[in-house]
Amino acid sequence: MQRGHSQLTAVLSLGIVCQLGQVVLLRELMLVFHGNELSLGIVLACWMFWVGVGARIGGRVAERVRSVGAAALISAGVLVVLPVGILLIRALRGFFPVPPGAYLSIGDTVLATVLVSAPIGVPLGLQFVVLAGLWRLRDNTLDTSSAGKAYIAEAAGHALGGLLFTLVIVQFLNSFQTVILAGVLMAATTLALRDTVTTEFSTAALSTTQFSTAAPVGGPSKEPMKLPLRGATARRVLIAVVVIAAASMPFLGRLDSWAYRMQWEAFSPEHELITVRQSRYGAISVARRNDQLSFFQSGNLMFAAGGRSAPDAGSALGFEEQEAVVAAHFAMVQHPEPKRVLLIGGGARGTLREILRHPVEQVDYVELDPVVTEVAREYLGPETVAALEHKRVRLIHGDGRSFVKSAAGEYDLIIVDVPEPATAVLNRYYTTEFFREAAERLDRGGVLAIGAASTADLRSPAVANRNATIYHTLRSVFPDAIAVGDRHLQYFAARSPDVISADPAALQLRYHERGVQAEGFSPGQFQLLLEEGSLRRVNWTLRRHGRSDTAHLTGPESGPIFPQSLEKQRAQERDLPPVRERYFINSDFRPVGLVHSLAFWNQLTRGRPSPVFRNMLEVTPWWIAPFVALAILAVVALRVLGVAARTRTAHGIATRYAVLLAVFTTGLSTMALQVALLFAFQTIYGFVYEMVGMITAGFMAGLGVGAGAVHHFVSDKSRLTVLMVIQLVIAGCAALIAVGLPAAAQIESARAVLLLFFGLTFLAGALNGVDFPIATECAVRFHHRAERATGVVYGLELFGACSGALIAGIVVAPVLGIAAACLLAAIGNATAFLVLLLSGRNYGAATSKPAL
């Protein structure tokens, strides 16, 4: 391999490994965390933090160990820790005392992710700085231009890895095979690095690499010096690890299956895992308990139904299937003569089968994942399978929301039978935007039916908040809505008033007139579910809760023993105080319903409320003001102190602080933008699990292009004016994205949505990429060593990205809104611009530009 190409391929392969490792880690952890998107911010934050730690360590290691042997040992370590990390993730739930099926708490999620990502992230960050240092020695330079080249190459590797994963790897390889192949690639390119590098730098220059005001350093020396880069022992270790990894390839399929069984035993030991099928949208797991089969996607229960060994009737119906039967018939009799029905989800658990017992003309059944219907045909009972193939059924594999946007004609009934809204991808069926889209697809007397779990009394703040949010969001779109049930609430909403009926006699009459015969359902259940006292209390609570400033914290007020009739409640609702929209109207771009759902399920499975979710709901839009004020006051104070000291070194402290703050805020802002875009993409497109590699590839491609543009077109990279302009440009772009992003929800084409978000993440990455080489060259003025400056800037940028992922992913996006996460990015870089402006733009003692 040519001398110039070995460094490039080594760094390029590092980028590929980083991207594949990050995506695999993210997907595996999302299974542990039930697909909960709040974990996206935590996983990305922990990844950035540990890679940043590795970079800071690497900045010191690369100064002392200029050896390919160091890179070889790191590669060997990465090849070992990647598959071990997957095994650890599969075993994670067994380390925490949580009930089967329960969500890990936010604290447990953070702790688990920190422990898993540390041994993977640290060596990857360390390797980047080591390879950047070796590249600098090959180029015979004293500045940070080689670090910029390495940054571009790594970003290109990230982009290539993301594209390969999305287009090829995810379809053919399991997680273990993916990381082993990536690790072998990294090892091969490391072994291809040259054993020795001859440099013309003087011994003194190599030992100090300083830049002083007295004279520039870097002139050629008369005596070349060879650096000890052989590392024969390290190479042997790496070769041995590669051989072992290659020999393990035939057994990785069985290892993957065994690891899934181990994970399942911790997740739900009472179930027997039957099969795991990989899908574009998540891992589909099928488990058996007695005669009932439970279907899970990304760790979330989708539905349970009787298997082939159990009949589709009578006492064999399990709780989940019985619930589907009741919900289906209750929805069907809400319309006097339903002819055309749209069913989103739920067909395989029995809802479709029960709908067909009514004299409908056509049922459009939308199921996102074809793997679900394939597995259903293989394992479920004959009646359920026959329903999927019935001549009145049009089976559509695709996203339910996309179908509703583009569907032709109108429906008498739209029944949404999806799992609980405990993830962003499911919460999008409970937002104002979806309810408006559904209303446009209903005829004049059409009805929307949707359900959610509840408790019998609605007394705790968590359950009242979640269910009142669904009710108020429905009422923000539909003129009439009611809730029916106790432990499972069925919501009915209609385009016209007086369409929905709560009269059990009228509903029983419709049921009898249609001649429906359904095993496991009795017409007497209408009377049971529409018991007058319970019906009045539930609707009284839902109508009134959420109208005071502290309702989200205190729970519902005590109601009368005998609430008024539904007719009087409807009439008086318009006179009640307005709903507090911030906490009780769920929308695509402010998914507060997701927070309420997570709080509800945390309390339901753990038996106690979590203070974390309460604290999240108390965050106000002005939380960032003290941090901005502190950053500005700090630079003013440092500048005043520097002027008072009357020395150039002291005077430059404010500028050093300003440069490092700009690095930190750029990492924070671009990652906050990335998290906001991932949330928005999940909401609009619907399945980030499938496309996470593609979206992150867009970010890293932009990173490389931005850094490359600076490398080729900016001659003086140490000018603080350029760094200031970059901060202002990032702030402006983030603000524009915040304003324009909601318009993306109106796009009907899934391909157009994908291209849009790829372009936006590319832009965010390009802004980050432009900043890195400028900030690194500025930092080398006061850190005096190229490797140390590279490690400091790379690490600090990643620490900022860690903070941005946590703040935007856990608090800002779900509580204050996705646009607020974009505004966080804008405020961060606008603050950095002001701090640079106020710093005096003086480097202090090290003001001369290093000679090349």
C-alpha positions, 0 to 999 in steps of 0.5 A: 500500500502506498505511503499516503494511502495507509493513513487515509484507509486507517482513519476511514475504517475507524469512521466505519467502525465508529458508525457501525458500532454506534448504530448497533449499540443504539438499536440493541439498547432501544430493544432493552429500553422498549424502543423509547426515544428518550433513550436516543438522547441518553445513548448518543450522550453517553457515546459522545462522552466516552469518545470524548474521554478517549480523545482527551486521553489520546491527546496525551498518549499521542505526544509520548507514544508515536507508534503504530504498535499503539494503534494496533493494540487499540484495534485489538481491544476494539475487536474484542469489546464490540461483541462483548458489548452486545452480550452485555446489552442482551444481559442488561435487564438481569442486572436491574431489579425491575419486574418483567416487562417494566421499563427501566427508570431514567436513572437505570437507563443512564447507568446502563448506557454509561457502563456499556458504552464506556469500553467501546467509546474510549478506545475509539476516541483514543484511536482517532487522536493516535492516528491523527498524530501519526498522519501529522508525522507522515506529513512532516507538519507542526500545525493541525492540518493533519488533524483536519485531514483525519477529521474529514476521513473519519467523517467520510468513514462514518457516512460510508458506514451509515449507508452500508448499514442501511442499504446492505448490512441490516438486511443480511447480518446480525449484530455480532457479524456486523461488529466482527466484520467492522473490527476486522476491517479496522485491524487490517488497515491498522496492520497496513500502516508503515512500520517506520516514518522518517521525519526532518523535524529536529529532536527539540521540535518533536519533544516540545512542538511549541510555538513561541513569540520569539521565533517560529519553530519547524525549520528543517533539521540537518539530522533526520530522526527515525521514530520507533514505530515497529511494535512487532509484539502489538502486531502479533497480538492484533493478528491473533485477535483477528484470527480468533474473530475470523474463526468465530464467524460460522458460530455467530448465528448461534451466538445471536440466538443464544443471546436473544434467549438470555435476554428474554429470560430476564425480560419475561421469564414466564414466557417461552421465546419461540422465535425472533425475526429481524425486520426493517422496523425492529426485532419481532419476538414471539413468546408463548405462555400456556396457549397464548402467544405474545408478539413484541416489537423492539421490546414493546408488547404489540398484542397477544392472541391464541396460537394454533394449538388454541381455538379462536373462541370462548374461554380460550381468549386471553385478556389481550384478545378479549380486550380486542373483541370488546373494543371492536364490537363497541366501535362497530356499533357506534355507527348506525350502518358502517360500510367502509372501515379503516383499521390501523393495526390490531388485525392479527390480535383479533380485531379484524376478525371481529369487524368482519362479523358485521355486514361491512362492505370493505375493510382497509387494514393497514399493518406497518410490518409485513413480518408481523403478518408473516409470523401471524400466518405461521403461528396464529389460529385459523380464524385469525389467519382467514380474516387476513385473507378475506375477500372484503379485506384490503391488506396494506403494508405501510405506515398508517399515518402516511396512508391516512394522509394519502387515502382516497375516499371517506370512511364510516369508521376509523379504528386505531388499534396500536400499542400504548403511546409510550414511544414517539412512533406510537404517540404520533397516533394520539396527536392533533395532527393525526386527529385532523388527518383522520377527521378529513378521512371520515364522512359526515357521520363518521366516528374515530375509535382509539384506546389506551390503558387506564386505572379504575379511578383516574386519581393519580396525576400520572394516569389522569394526565395521560388520559386527559391529554388524549381527551383534550387533544381529541376535543381540540379537533372533534366537536364531540368525544367521550371515553368509555371503560375503566382499566382500558378506556375506549375513546370515540370522537365524531365530526358531527355532534350527537353521533356518538351514543352512550345508550346501551339499549340503542347499541344492543339494538344495532348489534342484534339487528346485524345478526352478529354472533361473536364468541367471547362477547355478549350484548350484555357487556354494553350495559356493563361498560356503560354503567351510568355512574362510572361513565359520568365520573370518568368523563367528568374527570377527563373534561375538567382535569388539565385546566389549572396551572398546576393540574399536571403536578397535583392530579384531578380535583375531587368530583361530586358523588353523583356527577351530571349526565353526559348531556349536561357535561357537554353543555357546560364544557364550553364554560370551563376554563381553557385547557393548559395546552402546554401540558394537555394538548399532544402534538407532533412537535410537542409530544408531551403525551409521550412524557405522560405515558412514560410516567403512567407506565412507570407508576403502573409497573413499579407501584410508585410515581417517578420524581424524574417525570414530575421534574421534567414537566416543571421545566420552563422555556426560560431555563437557559437564561441563567447559563447564557448570563453566566457564560457572558459574565465569565468572559467579561470578568476574565477580560477585566482581570486580564487587563488589570494584570497587564500581561499578555498571558493574562490578557489572553485568558478570556480569548482562550475561554471564548474559543473553548466555549465556542467548541463546546457550544458547537458540539451542543448545538449540532447534537441538539439539532441532530436529536431534534431532527431524529425526533421529527423524523420519527414523528413524520416518517415513523420508523427511525429504527430502520433509517437511523444509519442513513440519517446519521450518515447524512450528518457525518457526510456533512461533517466531512464536506464542511471540514474539507471546505475549510481545509481547501479554501481557508488559508488562515485558519487561526483567525478568530473572526472566522470562528465568530462568523461560524457561530453566527451562521450555525445560530441562524441556520438552527433558528430557520430550521426551528421555524420551518420544520413543522411544515415538513409534517405536511409532506405526503411522500415518504421519499421526500421526507427522507430526502429532506431530513437527510439534507437537514442533517447534512447541513447540521453536520457541515456546520459542525465540520466547518467549525472543527479545523478553525477551532483546532488551529485557534486552540493550538496557539495556546495549547502549544502542541498539535496532538494536545490541541486536537485532543482538547478540541475533539474531546470538548466538542464531544462533551458538548454533543453529550450535553446537547443530546441529554438536554434536547433528548430528555427534556427540551424536545418532549416537553418544550417541543422539537422547535425548542430543541432547534432554538436551544442550538441557536441560542448556544451558538449565538452565546458563543458569538457574543463571548468571542466578541467580548473576549478581546480576541487576543491569544496572549503569550502565544500569538505568532502563527506556527511555521509550516 
